[in-house]
Amino acid sequence: MLLAPPTLYFTLLFVVPLLVLVVYSFYTYSNFNFTAKLTLANYAQALTSPVLRIFYFRTLKIALLVSVIVVVMSYLFSHIIMYVLPRARRILYFLVLVSLFGGYLVRIYAWRTMLGRDGVINGVLSATHMTSHPAAFLLNSNFAIIVALLNFLIPLGVLPIFSAMQNISPRLLEAAEDLGASRLRTARTIVLPLTTRGIRAAFAFCFIATMAEWVTPQLLGGPFDQFVGNQVLYEFGQTLDWPLGAAIALTLIASVVVLLGALFWLLRLVTR
């Protein structure tokens, strides 16, 4: 009985839509209409189209970059509030939690304002005479997308890593200190191996969230900065080619699962 509500919720809002997506991906599309004539042409186009390949590689490149930066910054911040500033731990952790209450779209429009030609950053650059004209690369670029995603995902990366650090017994750190280990060696040989689960969770969440993004590229990116999610939205909303959009979405899901499995396998080998 305790498992019934979450199981029903998961089934209705995840399993059923995913099955509908699978069915649609085999339909045939013609003249702004799709029929139940089954075909593999949608998957063939999703896997071989040069345009879609560019979308995939661009999304993968930014997802890997954002996930690595988030994990590194979250790990450093978690280590500082856990071991360097233990007295301010509760306050700093509370500030991390408070930052999660900010609306996602509000943050995106805030970054649009700050990175725009008349924004705060360009105003500071002009006032200090660092540039003679507004920097155009700040907005409608990969830079703007990455900055906004980091702002949103770093607090979410801190939570699993800090939780993993809290589970480390203080006796292990005291033993390492008694044996003459430096802080750096203690962090590398004790803290890091015992927090790999938190690192994997933070990386997986950031990687999945970035690979599935479409709002941030649409509002902060330019015409040549769109992700795979934007193409899925285009197929469903503009061309009404639902079968191709479903095939692209399922291909993206499969690629994310395979890539995360390979990355976690490599991480397990490195941390042994």
WOJOLIN-V261664 format. One line per field, one symbol per residue. psi: psi as a letter, one per 20 degrees, with the letter a starting at -180 (. if undefined). burial: b if it has 24 or more other C-alpha atoms within 12 Angstrom, else e. Layout:
psi = ???
burial = ???
This chain:
psi = hhigghggggghiggghghhggghiirppplkqqrkoqqjhghghhhiphghhggghgggghgggggggggghhgggghgighgmhhjghghhhhghhhiipqghggghghgghirhkagghgghhhjkhqiqpoiihqlrhghgggghghhhghhhhghghghhhipphhghhghhhjjprhghghhiggghijhghgggggggggghghjqhgghhhirahkjqrhhhhghghhhgikmggghgggghhggghgggghggghgghhhhj.
burial = eeeeeeeeeeeeeeeeeeeebbbbbbbbbeeeebeeeeeeebbeebbeeeebeebbebbbebbbbbbbbbbbbbbbbbbbbbbeeeeeeeebbeebeeeeeeeeeebbbebbebbbeeeebbeeeeeeeeeeeebeebbbbbbbbbbbbbbbbbbbbbbbbbbbbeebeeeebeeeeeeeeeeeebbeebbbbbbbbbbbbbbbbbbbbbbbbbbbbbbbbeeebbbbbbbbbebbeeeebbbbbbbbbbbbbebbeeebeeeeeeeeeeee
